[in-house]
Amino acid sequence: MYDYELRGAVLAEVPTAEVTGQVGRSSSFEVTVNDKLIFSKLKLGGFPAAEDVIASIREAEKGLEAKEITTAQSPGCNIL
């Protein structure tokens, strides 16, 4: 569900962004900008804040390299 929320937030702020998704391995979630991995849930254990993703996209729009996101939101509840 988070991926749809993030997609909506990105498109609301950057309507020209191309947002695509694909099914990967369970519990993975990655964000790439211009083919550069900027966020990995497997690495950080949670999801990125939408504002961090949007800021990285805006950098890329300016012709700069998209910045890696190094923090994640609290992972919340996991049921094992």
Distance bins in CASP14 RR format, pairs under 12 A and 6 or more apart:
PFRMAT RR
TARGET T0000
AUTHOR 0000-0000-0000
RMODE 2
METHOD distances of the structure
MODEL  1
1 7 0 0 0 0 0 1 0 0 0 0 0
1 8 0 0 0 0 0 1 0 0 0 0 0
1 29 0 0 0 0 0 1 0 0 0 0 0
1 47 0 0 0 0 0 1 0 0 0 0 0
2 8 0 0 0 0 0 1 0 0 0 0 0
2 9 0 0 0 0 0 1 0 0 0 0 0
2 27 0 0 0 0 0 1 0 0 0 0 0
2 29 1 0 0 1 0 0 0 0 0 0 0
2 31 0 0 0 0 0 1 0 0 0 0 0
2 39 0 0 0 0 0 1 0 0 0 0 0
2 41 0 0 0 0 1 0 0 0 0 0 0
2 46 0 0 0 0 1 0 0 0 0 0 0
2 47 1 0 1 0 0 0 0 0 0 0 0
2 48 0 0 0 0 1 0 0 0 0 0 0
2 49 0 0 0 0 0 1 0 0 0 0 0
2 50 0 0 0 0 1 0 0 0 0 0 0
2 53 0 0 0 0 0 1 0 0 0 0 0
2 72 0 0 0 0 0 1 0 0 0 0 0
2 73 0 0 0 0 1 0 0 0 0 0 0
2 75 0 0 0 0 0 1 0 0 0 0 0
2 76 0 0 0 0 0 1 0 0 0 0 0
3 9 0 0 0 0 0 1 0 0 0 0 0
3 10 0 0 0 0 0 1 0 0 0 0 0
3 19 0 0 0 0 1 0 0 0 0 0 0
3 20 0 0 0 0 0 1 0 0 0 0 0
3 21 1 0 0 1 0 0 0 0 0 0 0
3 22 0 0 0 0 0 1 0 0 0 0 0
3 23 0 0 0 0 0 1 0 0 0 0 0
3 24 0 0 0 0 0 1 0 0 0 0 0
3 28 0 0 0 0 0 1 0 0 0 0 0
3 29 1 0 0 1 0 0 0 0 0 0 0
3 30 0 0 0 0 0 1 0 0 0 0 0
3 31 0 0 0 0 1 0 0 0 0 0 0
3 39 0 0 0 0 0 1 0 0 0 0 0
3 41 0 0 0 0 0 1 0 0 0 0 0
3 47 0 0 0 0 1 0 0 0 0 0 0
3 48 0 0 0 0 0 1 0 0 0 0 0
3 50 0 0 0 0 0 1 0 0 0 0 0
3 53 0 0 0 0 0 1 0 0 0 0 0
4 10 0 0 0 0 0 1 0 0 0 0 0
4 11 0 0 0 0 0 1 0 0 0 0 0
4 19 0 0 0 0 1 0 0 0 0 0 0
4 21 0 0 0 0 0 1 0 0 0 0 0
4 50 0 0 0 0 0 1 0 0 0 0 0
5 11 0 0 0 0 0 1 0 0 0 0 0
5 12 0 0 0 0 0 1 0 0 0 0 0
5 19 0 0 0 0 0 1 0 0 0 0 0
5 29 0 0 0 0 0 1 0 0 0 0 0
5 47 0 0 0 0 1 0 0 0 0 0 0
5 48 0 0 0 0 0 1 0 0 0 0 0
5 49 0 0 0 0 0 1 0 0 0 0 0
5 50 1 0 0 1 0 0 0 0 0 0 0
5 53 0 0 0 0 0 1 0 0 0 0 0
5 73 0 0 0 0 0 1 0 0 0 0 0
6 12 0 0 0 0 0 1 0 0 0 0 0
6 13 0 0 0 0 0 1 0 0 0 0 0
6 14 0 0 0 0 0 1 0 0 0 0 0
6 17 0 0 0 0 0 1 0 0 0 0 0
6 19 0 0 0 0 1 0 0 0 0 0 0
6 21 0 0 0 0 0 1 0 0 0 0 0
6 29 0 0 0 0 1 0 0 0 0 0 0
6 30 0 0 0 0 0 1 0 0 0 0 0
6 31 1 0 0 1 0 0 0 0 0 0 0
6 39 0 0 0 0 0 1 0 0 0 0 0
6 41 0 0 0 0 0 1 0 0 0 0 0
6 47 1 0 0 1 0 0 0 0 0 0 0
6 48 1 0 0 1 0 0 0 0 0 0 0
6 49 0 0 0 0 1 0 0 0 0 0 0
6 50 1 0 1 0 0 0 0 0 0 0 0
6 51 0 0 0 0 0 1 0 0 0 0 0
6 52 0 0 0 0 0 1 0 0 0 0 0
6 53 1 0 0 1 0 0 0 0 0 0 0
6 54 0 0 0 0 1 0 0 0 0 0 0
6 57 0 0 0 0 0 1 0 0 0 0 0
6 69 0 0 0 0 0 1 0 0 0 0 0
6 73 0 0 0 0 0 1 0 0 0 0 0
7 13 0 0 0 0 0 1 0 0 0 0 0
7 14 0 0 0 0 0 1 0 0 0 0 0
7 15 0 0 0 0 0 1 0 0 0 0 0
7 17 0 0 0 0 1 0 0 0 0 0 0
7 18 0 0 0 0 0 1 0 0 0 0 0
7 19 1 0 1 0 0 0 0 0 0 0 0
7 20 0 0 0 0 1 0 0 0 0 0 0
7 21 0 0 0 0 1 0 0 0 0 0 0
7 31 0 0 0 0 0 1 0 0 0 0 0
7 50 0 0 0 0 1 0 0 0 0 0 0
7 53 0 0 0 0 0 1 0 0 0 0 0
7 54 0 0 0 0 0 1 0 0 0 0 0
8 14 0 0 0 0 0 1 0 0 0 0 0
8 15 0 0 0 0 0 1 0 0 0 0 0
8 17 0 0 0 0 1 0 0 0 0 0 0
8 19 1 0 0 1 0 0 0 0 0 0 0
8 50 0 0 0 0 1 0 0 0 0 0 0
8 53 0 0 0 0 0 1 0 0 0 0 0
8 54 0 0 0 0 0 1 0 0 0 0 0
9 15 0 0 0 0 0 1 0 0 0 0 0
9 17 0 0 0 0 0 1 0 0 0 0 0
9 19 0 0 0 0 1 0 0 0 0 0 0
9 47 0 0 0 0 0 1 0 0 0 0 0
9 48 0 0 0 0 0 1 0 0 0 0 0
9 49 0 0 0 0 1 0 0 0 0 0 0
9 50 1 1 0 0 0 0 0 0 0 0 0
9 51 0 0 0 0 1 0 0 0 0 0 0
9 52 0 0 0 0 0 1 0 0 0 0 0
9 53 1 0 0 1 0 0 0 0 0 0 0
9 54 1 0 0 1 0 0 0 0 0 0 0
9 55 0 0 0 0 0 1 0 0 0 0 0
9 57 0 0 0 0 0 1 0 0 0 0 0
10 16 0 0 0 0 0 1 0 0 0 0 0
10 17 1 0 1 0 0 0 0 0 0 0 0
10 18 0 0 0 0 1 0 0 0 0 0 0
10 19 1 0 1 0 0 0 0 0 0 0 0
10 20 0 0 0 0 0 1 0 0 0 0 0
10 21 0 0 0 0 0 1 0 0 0 0 0
10 31 0 0 0 0 1 0 0 0 0 0 0
10 33 0 0 0 0 0 1 0 0 0 0 0
10 48 0 0 0 0 0 1 0 0 0 0 0
10 49 0 0 0 0 0 1 0 0 0 0 0
10 50 1 0 0 1 0 0 0 0 0 0 0
10 51 0 0 0 0 0 1 0 0 0 0 0
10 52 0 0 0 0 0 1 0 0 0 0 0
10 53 1 0 0 1 0 0 0 0 0 0 0
10 54 1 0 0 1 0 0 0 0 0 0 0
10 55 0 0 0 0 0 1 0 0 0 0 0
10 56 0 0 0 0 0 1 0 0 0 0 0
10 57 1 0 0 1 0 0 0 0 0 0 0
10 58 0 0 0 0 0 1 0 0 0 0 0
10 60 0 0 0 0 0 1 0 0 0 0 0
10 61 0 0 0 0 0 1 0 0 0 0 0
11 17 1 0 0 1 0 0 0 0 0 0 0
11 18 0 0 0 0 1 0 0 0 0 0 0
11 19 1 0 0 1 0 0 0 0 0 0 0
11 20 0 0 0 0 0 1 0 0 0 0 0
11 50 0 0 0 0 0 1 0 0 0 0 0
11 53 0 0 0 0 0 1 0 0 0 0 0
11 54 0 0 0 0 0 1 0 0 0 0 0
11 57 0 0 0 0 0 1 0 0 0 0 0
12 19 0 0 0 0 0 1 0 0 0 0 0
12 50 0 0 0 0 1 0 0 0 0 0 0
12 51 0 0 0 0 0 1 0 0 0 0 0
12 54 0 0 0 0 1 0 0 0 0 0 0
13 19 0 0 0 0 0 1 0 0 0 0 0
13 50 0 0 0 0 1 0 0 0 0 0 0
13 51 0 0 0 0 1 0 0 0 0 0 0
13 52 0 0 0 0 0 1 0 0 0 0 0
13 53 0 0 0 0 1 0 0 0 0 0 0
13 54 1 0 1 0 0 0 0 0 0 0 0
13 55 0 0 0 0 1 0 0 0 0 0 0
13 56 0 0 0 0 0 1 0 0 0 0 0
13 57 0 0 0 0 1 0 0 0 0 0 0
13 58 0 0 0 0 1 0 0 0 0 0 0
13 61 0 0 0 0 0 1 0 0 0 0 0
14 33 0 0 0 0 0 1 0 0 0 0 0
14 50 0 0 0 0 0 1 0 0 0 0 0
14 51 0 0 0 0 0 1 0 0 0 0 0
14 53 0 0 0 0 1 0 0 0 0 0 0
14 54 1 0 0 1 0 0 0 0 0 0 0
14 55 0 0 0 0 0 1 0 0 0 0 0
14 56 0 0 0 0 0 1 0 0 0 0 0
14 57 1 0 1 0 0 0 0 0 0 0 0
14 58 1 0 0 1 0 0 0 0 0 0 0
14 59 0 0 0 0 0 1 0 0 0 0 0
14 60 0 0 0 0 1 0 0 0 0 0 0
14 61 1 0 0 1 0 0 0 0 0 0 0
14 62 0 0 0 0 0 1 0 0 0 0 0
15 54 0 0 0 0 0 1 0 0 0 0 0
15 57 0 0 0 0 0 1 0 0 0 0 0
15 61 0 0 0 0 0 1 0 0 0 0 0
16 57 0 0 0 0 1 0 0 0 0 0 0
16 58 0 0 0 0 0 1 0 0 0 0 0
16 60 0 0 0 0 0 1 0 0 0 0 0
16 61 1 0 0 1 0 0 0 0 0 0 0
17 31 0 0 0 0 0 1 0 0 0 0 0
17 32 0 0 0 0 0 1 0 0 0 0 0
17 33 0 0 0 0 1 0 0 0 0 0 0
17 34 0 0 0 0 0 1 0 0 0 0 0
17 53 0 0 0 0 1 0 0 0 0 0 0
17 54 0 0 0 0 1 0 0 0 0 0 0
17 56 0 0 0 0 0 1 0 0 0 0 0
17 57 1 0 1 0 0 0 0 0 0 0 0
17 58 0 0 0 0 1 0 0 0 0 0 0
17 60 0 0 0 0 1 0 0 0 0 0 0
17 61 0 0 0 0 1 0 0 0 0 0 0
17 66 0 0 0 0 0 1 0 0 0 0 0
18 32 0 0 0 0 0 1 0 0 0 0 0
18 33 0 0 0 0 0 1 0 0 0 0 0
18 34 0 0 0 0 0 1 0 0 0 0 0
18 35 0 0 0 0 0 1 0 0 0 0 0
18 57 0 0 0 0 0 1 0 0 0 0 0
18 60 0 0 0 0 0 1 0 0 0 0 0
19 31 0 0 0 0 1 0 0 0 0 0 0
19 32 0 0 0 0 0 1 0 0 0 0 0
19 33 0 0 0 0 0 1 0 0 0 0 0
19 50 0 0 0 0 0 1 0 0 0 0 0
19 53 0 0 0 0 1 0 0 0 0 0 0
19 54 0 0 0 0 0 1 0 0 0 0 0
19 57 0 0 0 0 1 0 0 0 0 0 0
20 30 0 0 0 0 0 1 0 0 0 0 0
20 31 0 0 0 0 0 1 0 0 0 0 0
20 32 0 0 0 0 1 0 0 0 0 0 0
20 33 0 0 0 0 0 1 0 0 0 0 0
21 28 0 0 0 0 0 1 0 0 0 0 0
21 29 0 0 0 0 0 1 0 0 0 0 0
21 30 0 0 0 0 1 0 0 0 0 0 0
21 31 0 0 0 0 0 1 0 0 0 0 0
21 32 0 0 0 0 0 1 0 0 0 0 0
22 28 0 0 0 0 0 1 0 0 0 0 0
22 29 0 0 0 0 0 1 0 0 0 0 0
22 30 0 0 0 0 1 0 0 0 0 0 0
22 32 0 0 0 0 0 1 0 0 0 0 0
23 29 0 0 0 0 0 1 0 0 0 0 0
24 30 0 0 0 0 1 0 0 0 0 0 0
24 41 0 0 0 0 0 1 0 0 0 0 0
24 42 0 0 0 0 0 1 0 0 0 0 0
25 40 0 0 0 0 0 1 0 0 0 0 0
25 41 0 0 0 0 0 1 0 0 0 0 0
25 42 0 0 0 0 1 0 0 0 0 0 0
26 41 0 0 0 0 0 1 0 0 0 0 0
26 42 0 0 0 0 0 1 0 0 0 0 0
27 40 0 0 0 0 0 1 0 0 0 0 0
27 41 1 0 0 1 0 0 0 0 0 0 0
27 42 1 0 0 1 0 0 0 0 0 0 0
27 43 0 0 0 0 0 1 0 0 0 0 0
27 45 0 0 0 0 1 0 0 0 0 0 0
27 46 0 0 0 0 1 0 0 0 0 0 0
27 47 0 0 0 0 0 1 0 0 0 0 0
27 75 0 0 0 0 0 1 0 0 0 0 0
27 78 0 0 0 0 1 0 0 0 0 0 0
27 80 0 0 0 0 0 1 0 0 0 0 0
28 37 0 0 0 0 0 1 0 0 0 0 0
28 39 0 0 0 0 0 1 0 0 0 0 0
28 40 1 0 0 1 0 0 0 0 0 0 0
28 41 1 0 0 1 0 0 0 0 0 0 0
28 42 1 0 1 0 0 0 0 0 0 0 0
28 43 0 0 0 0 1 0 0 0 0 0 0
28 44 0 0 0 0 0 1 0 0 0 0 0
28 45 0 0 0 0 0 1 0 0 0 0 0
28 46 0 0 0 0 0 1 0 0 0 0 0
28 47 0 0 0 0 0 1 0 0 0 0 0
29 37 0 0 0 0 0 1 0 0 0 0 0
29 39 1 0 0 1 0 0 0 0 0 0 0
29 40 1 0 0 1 0 0 0 0 0 0 0
29 41 1 1 0 0 0 0 0 0 0 0 0
29 42 1 0 0 1 0 0 0 0 0 0 0
29 43 0 0 0 0 0 1 0 0 0 0 0
29 44 0 0 0 0 1 0 0 0 0 0 0
29 45 0 0 0 0 1 0 0 0 0 0 0
29 46 1 0 0 1 0 0 0 0 0 0 0
29 47 1 0 0 1 0 0 0 0 0 0 0
29 48 0 0 0 0 1 0 0 0 0 0 0
29 53 0 0 0 0 0 1 0 0 0 0 0
29 69 0 0 0 0 0 1 0 0 0 0 0
29 72 0 0 0 0 1 0 0 0 0 0 0
29 73 0 0 0 0 0 1 0 0 0 0 0
29 75 0 0 0 0 0 1 0 0 0 0 0
30 36 0 0 0 0 0 1 0 0 0 0 0
30 37 1 0 0 1 0 0 0 0 0 0 0
30 38 0 0 0 0 1 0 0 0 0 0 0
30 39 1 0 0 1 0 0 0 0 0 0 0
30 40 1 0 1 0 0 0 0 0 0 0 0
30 41 1 0 0 1 0 0 0 0 0 0 0
30 42 1 0 0 1 0 0 0 0 0 0 0
30 43 0 0 0 0 1 0 0 0 0 0 0
30 44 0 0 0 0 0 1 0 0 0 0 0
30 45 0 0 0 0 0 1 0 0 0 0 0
30 46 0 0 0 0 0 1 0 0 0 0 0
30 47 0 0 0 0 0 1 0 0 0 0 0
30 48 0 0 0 0 1 0 0 0 0 0 0
30 53 0 0 0 0 0 1 0 0 0 0 0
30 68 0 0 0 0 0 1 0 0 0 0 0
30 69 0 0 0 0 0 1 0 0 0 0 0
31 37 1 0 0 1 0 0 0 0 0 0 0
31 38 1 0 1 0 0 0 0 0 0 0 0
31 39 1 0 1 0 0 0 0 0 0 0 0
31 40 0 0 0 0 1 0 0 0 0 0 0
31 41 0 0 0 0 1 0 0 0 0 0 0
31 43 0 0 0 0 0 1 0 0 0 0 0
31 44 0 0 0 0 0 1 0 0 0 0 0
31 46 0 0 0 0 0 1 0 0 0 0 0
31 47 0 0 0 0 1 0 0 0 0 0 0
31 48 1 0 0 1 0 0 0 0 0 0 0
31 49 0 0 0 0 0 1 0 0 0 0 0
31 50 0 0 0 0 0 1 0 0 0 0 0
31 52 0 0 0 0 1 0 0 0 0 0 0
31 53 1 0 1 0 0 0 0 0 0 0 0
31 54 0 0 0 0 0 1 0 0 0 0 0
31 56 0 0 0 0 1 0 0 0 0 0 0
31 57 0 0 0 0 1 0 0 0 0 0 0
31 60 0 0 0 0 0 1 0 0 0 0 0
31 66 0 0 0 0 1 0 0 0 0 0 0
31 67 0 0 0 0 0 1 0 0 0 0 0
31 68 0 0 0 0 1 0 0 0 0 0 0
31 69 1 0 0 1 0 0 0 0 0 0 0
31 72 0 0 0 0 0 1 0 0 0 0 0
32 38 1 0 0 1 0 0 0 0 0 0 0
32 39 0 0 0 0 1 0 0 0 0 0 0
32 40 0 0 0 0 1 0 0 0 0 0 0
32 48 0 0 0 0 0 1 0 0 0 0 0
32 53 0 0 0 0 0 1 0 0 0 0 0
32 56 0 0 0 0 0 1 0 0 0 0 0
32 57 0 0 0 0 0 1 0 0 0 0 0
32 60 0 0 0 0 0 1 0 0 0 0 0
32 66 0 0 0 0 1 0 0 0 0 0 0
32 68 0 0 0 0 0 1 0 0 0 0 0
32 69 0 0 0 0 0 1 0 0 0 0 0
33 39 0 0 0 0 1 0 0 0 0 0 0
33 48 0 0 0 0 0 1 0 0 0 0 0
33 52 0 0 0 0 0 1 0 0 0 0 0
33 53 0 0 0 0 1 0 0 0 0 0 0
33 54 0 0 0 0 0 1 0 0 0 0 0
33 55 0 0 0 0 0 1 0 0 0 0 0
33 56 1 0 1 0 0 0 0 0 0 0 0
33 57 1 0 1 0 0 0 0 0 0 0 0
33 58 0 0 0 0 0 1 0 0 0 0 0
33 59 0 0 0 0 1 0 0 0 0 0 0
33 60 1 0 1 0 0 0 0 0 0 0 0
33 61 0 0 0 0 1 0 0 0 0 0 0
33 63 0 0 0 0 0 1 0 0 0 0 0
33 64 0 0 0 0 0 1 0 0 0 0 0
33 65 0 0 0 0 1 0 0 0 0 0 0
33 66 1 1 0 0 0 0 0 0 0 0 0
33 67 0 0 0 0 1 0 0 0 0 0 0
33 68 0 0 0 0 1 0 0 0 0 0 0
33 69 0 0 0 0 1 0 0 0 0 0 0
34 56 0 0 0 0 1 0 0 0 0 0 0
34 57 0 0 0 0 1 0 0 0 0 0 0
34 59 0 0 0 0 0 1 0 0 0 0 0
34 60 1 0 1 0 0 0 0 0 0 0 0
34 61 0 0 0 0 1 0 0 0 0 0 0
34 62 0 0 0 0 0 1 0 0 0 0 0
34 63 0 0 0 0 1 0 0 0 0 0 0
34 64 0 0 0 0 0 1 0 0 0 0 0
34 65 0 0 0 0 1 0 0 0 0 0 0
34 66 1 0 0 1 0 0 0 0 0 0 0
34 67 0 0 0 0 0 1 0 0 0 0 0
35 60 0 0 0 0 0 1 0 0 0 0 0
35 65 0 0 0 0 0 1 0 0 0 0 0
35 66 0 0 0 0 1 0 0 0 0 0 0
36 56 0 0 0 0 1 0 0 0 0 0 0
36 57 0 0 0 0 0 1 0 0 0 0 0
36 59 0 0 0 0 0 1 0 0 0 0 0
36 60 0 0 0 0 1 0 0 0 0 0 0
36 64 0 0 0 0 0 1 0 0 0 0 0
36 65 1 0 0 1 0 0 0 0 0 0 0
36 66 1 0 1 0 0 0 0 0 0 0 0
36 67 0 0 0 0 1 0 0 0 0 0 0
36 68 0 0 0 0 1 0 0 0 0 0 0
36 69 0 0 0 0 0 1 0 0 0 0 0
37 43 0 0 0 0 1 0 0 0 0 0 0
37 44 0 0 0 0 0 1 0 0 0 0 0
37 48 0 0 0 0 0 1 0 0 0 0 0
37 56 0 0 0 0 0 1 0 0 0 0 0
37 66 0 0 0 0 1 0 0 0 0 0 0
37 67 0 0 0 0 0 1 0 0 0 0 0
37 68 1 0 0 1 0 0 0 0 0 0 0
37 69 0 0 0 0 1 0 0 0 0 0 0
38 44 0 0 0 0 0 1 0 0 0 0 0
38 48 0 0 0 0 1 0 0 0 0 0 0
38 52 0 0 0 0 1 0 0 0 0 0 0
38 53 1 0 0 1 0 0 0 0 0 0 0
38 54 0 0 0 0 0 1 0 0 0 0 0
38 55 0 0 0 0 0 1 0 0 0 0 0
38 56 1 0 1 0 0 0 0 0 0 0 0
38 57 0 0 0 0 1 0 0 0 0 0 0
38 59 0 0 0 0 1 0 0 0 0 0 0
38 60 0 0 0 0 1 0 0 0 0 0 0
38 65 0 0 0 0 1 0 0 0 0 0 0
38 66 1 0 1 0 0 0 0 0 0 0 0
38 67 1 0 0 1 0 0 0 0 0 0 0
38 68 1 0 1 0 0 0 0 0 0 0 0
38 69 1 0 1 0 0 0 0 0 0 0 0
38 70 0 0 0 0 1 0 0 0 0 0 0
38 71 0 0 0 0 0 1 0 0 0 0 0
39 45 0 0 0 0 0 1 0 0 0 0 0
39 46 0 0 0 0 1 0 0 0 0 0 0
39 47 0 0 0 0 1 0 0 0 0 0 0
39 48 1 0 1 0 0 0 0 0 0 0 0
39 49 0 0 0 0 1 0 0 0 0 0 0
39 50 0 0 0 0 0 1 0 0 0 0 0
39 52 1 0 0 1 0 0 0 0 0 0 0
39 53 1 0 0 1 0 0 0 0 0 0 0
39 55 0 0 0 0 0 1 0 0 0 0 0
39 56 0 0 0 0 1 0 0 0 0 0 0
39 57 0 0 0 0 0 1 0 0 0 0 0
39 66 0 0 0 0 1 0 0 0 0 0 0
39 67 0 0 0 0 0 1 0 0 0 0 0
39 68 1 0 0 1 0 0 0 0 0 0 0
39 69 1 0 1 0 0 0 0 0 0 0 0
39 70 0 0 0 0 1 0 0 0 0 0 0
39 71 0 0 0 0 1 0 0 0 0 0 0
39 72 1 0 0 1 0 0 0 0 0 0 0
39 73 0 0 0 0 0 1 0 0 0 0 0
40 46 0 0 0 0 1 0 0 0 0 0 0
40 47 0 0 0 0 0 1 0 0 0 0 0
40 48 0 0 0 0 1 0 0 0 0 0 0
40 68 0 0 0 0 1 0 0 0 0 0 0
40 69 0 0 0 0 1 0 0 0 0 0 0
40 70 0 0 0 0 0 1 0 0 0 0 0
40 72 0 0 0 0 1 0 0 0 0 0 0
41 47 1 0 0 1 0 0 0 0 0 0 0
41 48 0 0 0 0 1 0 0 0 0 0 0
41 69 0 0 0 0 0 1 0 0 0 0 0
41 72 1 0 0 1 0 0 0 0 0 0 0
41 73 0 0 0 0 0 1 0 0 0 0 0
41 75 0 0 0 0 1 0 0 0 0 0 0
42 72 0 0 0 0 0 1 0 0 0 0 0
42 75 0 0 0 0 0 1 0 0 0 0 0
43 68 0 0 0 0 1 0 0 0 0 0 0
43 69 0 0 0 0 0 1 0 0 0 0 0
43 70 0 0 0 0 1 0 0 0 0 0 0
43 71 0 0 0 0 0 1 0 0 0 0 0
43 72 0 0 0 0 1 0 0 0 0 0 0
44 52 0 0 0 0 0 1 0 0 0 0 0
44 68 0 0 0 0 0 1 0 0 0 0 0
44 69 1 0 0 1 0 0 0 0 0 0 0
44 70 1 0 0 1 0 0 0 0 0 0 0
44 71 1 0 0 1 0 0 0 0 0 0 0
44 72 1 1 0 0 0 0 0 0 0 0 0
44 73 0 0 0 0 1 0 0 0 0 0 0
44 74 0 0 0 0 0 1 0 0 0 0 0
44 75 0 0 0 0 1 0 0 0 0 0 0
45 70 0 0 0 0 0 1 0 0 0 0 0
45 71 0 0 0 0 0 1 0 0 0 0 0
45 72 1 0 1 0 0 0 0 0 0 0 0
45 73 0 0 0 0 1 0 0 0 0 0 0
45 74 0 0 0 0 1 0 0 0 0 0 0
45 75 1 0 1 0 0 0 0 0 0 0 0
45 76 0 0 0 0 0 1 0 0 0 0 0
45 78 0 0 0 0 0 1 0 0 0 0 0
46 69 0 0 0 0 0 1 0 0 0 0 0
46 71 0 0 0 0 1 0 0 0 0 0 0
46 72 1 1 0 0 0 0 0 0 0 0 0
46 73 1 0 0 1 0 0 0 0 0 0 0
46 74 1 0 0 1 0 0 0 0 0 0 0
46 75 1 0 1 0 0 0 0 0 0 0 0
46 76 0 0 0 0 1 0 0 0 0 0 0
46 78 0 0 0 0 0 1 0 0 0 0 0
47 53 0 0 0 0 1 0 0 0 0 0 0
47 69 0 0 0 0 0 1 0 0 0 0 0
47 71 0 0 0 0 0 1 0 0 0 0 0
47 72 1 0 0 1 0 0 0 0 0 0 0
47 73 1 0 1 0 0 0 0 0 0 0 0
47 74 0 0 0 0 1 0 0 0 0 0 0
47 75 1 0 0 1 0 0 0 0 0 0 0
47 76 0 0 0 0 1 0 0 0 0 0 0
48 54 0 0 0 0 1 0 0 0 0 0 0
48 55 0 0 0 0 0 1 0 0 0 0 0
48 56 0 0 0 0 1 0 0 0 0 0 0
48 57 0 0 0 0 0 1 0 0 0 0 0
48 67 0 0 0 0 0 1 0 0 0 0 0
48 68 0 0 0 0 0 1 0 0 0 0 0
48 69 1 0 1 0 0 0 0 0 0 0 0
48 70 0 0 0 0 1 0 0 0 0 0 0
48 71 1 0 0 1 0 0 0 0 0 0 0
48 72 1 0 0 1 0 0 0 0 0 0 0
48 73 1 0 0 1 0 0 0 0 0 0 0
48 75 0 0 0 0 0 1 0 0 0 0 0
49 55 0 0 0 0 1 0 0 0 0 0 0
49 56 0 0 0 0 0 1 0 0 0 0 0
49 69 1 0 0 1 0 0 0 0 0 0 0
49 70 0 0 0 0 0 1 0 0 0 0 0
49 71 1 0 0 1 0 0 0 0 0 0 0
49 72 0 0 0 0 1 0 0 0 0 0 0
49 73 1 0 1 0 0 0 0 0 0 0 0
49 74 0 0 0 0 0 1 0 0 0 0 0
50 56 0 0 0 0 0 1 0 0 0 0 0
50 57 0 0 0 0 0 1 0 0 0 0 0
50 69 0 0 0 0 0 1 0 0 0 0 0
50 73 0 0 0 0 1 0 0 0 0 0 0
51 57 0 0 0 0 0 1 0 0 0 0 0
51 58 0 0 0 0 0 1 0 0 0 0 0
51 69 0 0 0 0 0 1 0 0 0 0 0
51 71 0 0 0 0 0 1 0 0 0 0 0
51 73 0 0 0 0 0 1 0 0 0 0 0
52 58 0 0 0 0 0 1 0 0 0 0 0
52 59 0 0 0 0 0 1 0 0 0 0 0
52 66 0 0 0 0 0 1 0 0 0 0 0
52 67 0 0 0 0 1 0 0 0 0 0 0
52 68 0 0 0 0 1 0 0 0 0 0 0
52 69 1 0 1 0 0 0 0 0 0 0 0
52 70 0 0 0 0 1 0 0 0 0 0 0
52 71 1 0 0 1 0 0 0 0 0 0 0
52 72 0 0 0 0 1 0 0 0 0 0 0
52 73 0 0 0 0 1 0 0 0 0 0 0
53 59 0 0 0 0 0 1 0 0 0 0 0
53 60 0 0 0 0 0 1 0 0 0 0 0
53 66 0 0 0 0 1 0 0 0 0 0 0
53 67 0 0 0 0 0 1 0 0 0 0 0
53 68 0 0 0 0 0 1 0 0 0 0 0
53 69 1 0 0 1 0 0 0 0 0 0 0
53 71 0 0 0 0 0 1 0 0 0 0 0
53 72 0 0 0 0 0 1 0 0 0 0 0
53 73 0 0 0 0 0 1 0 0 0 0 0
54 60 0 0 0 0 0 1 0 0 0 0 0
54 61 0 0 0 0 0 1 0 0 0 0 0
54 66 0 0 0 0 0 1 0 0 0 0 0
54 67 0 0 0 0 0 1 0 0 0 0 0
54 69 0 0 0 0 0 1 0 0 0 0 0
55 61 0 0 0 0 0 1 0 0 0 0 0
55 62 0 0 0 0 0 1 0 0 0 0 0
55 64 0 0 0 0 0 1 0 0 0 0 0
55 66 0 0 0 0 1 0 0 0 0 0 0
55 67 1 0 0 1 0 0 0 0 0 0 0
55 68 0 0 0 0 0 1 0 0 0 0 0
55 69 0 0 0 0 1 0 0 0 0 0 0
56 62 0 0 0 0 0 1 0 0 0 0 0
56 64 0 0 0 0 1 0 0 0 0 0 0
56 65 0 0 0 0 1 0 0 0 0 0 0
56 66 1 0 1 0 0 0 0 0 0 0 0
56 67 1 0 1 0 0 0 0 0 0 0 0
56 68 1 0 0 1 0 0 0 0 0 0 0
56 69 1 0 0 1 0 0 0 0 0 0 0
56 70 0 0 0 0 0 1 0 0 0 0 0
57 63 0 0 0 0 0 1 0 0 0 0 0
57 64 0 0 0 0 0 1 0 0 0 0 0
57 65 0 0 0 0 0 1 0 0 0 0 0
57 66 1 0 0 1 0 0 0 0 0 0 0
57 67 0 0 0 0 0 1 0 0 0 0 0
57 69 0 0 0 0 0 1 0 0 0 0 0
58 64 0 0 0 0 1 0 0 0 0 0 0
58 66 0 0 0 0 1 0 0 0 0 0 0
58 67 0 0 0 0 1 0 0 0 0 0 0
59 65 1 0 0 1 0 0 0 0 0 0 0
59 66 1 0 1 0 0 0 0 0 0 0 0
59 67 1 0 1 0 0 0 0 0 0 0 0
59 68 0 0 0 0 0 1 0 0 0 0 0
59 69 0 0 0 0 0 1 0 0 0 0 0
60 66 1 0 1 0 0 0 0 0 0 0 0
60 67 0 0 0 0 1 0 0 0 0 0 0
END
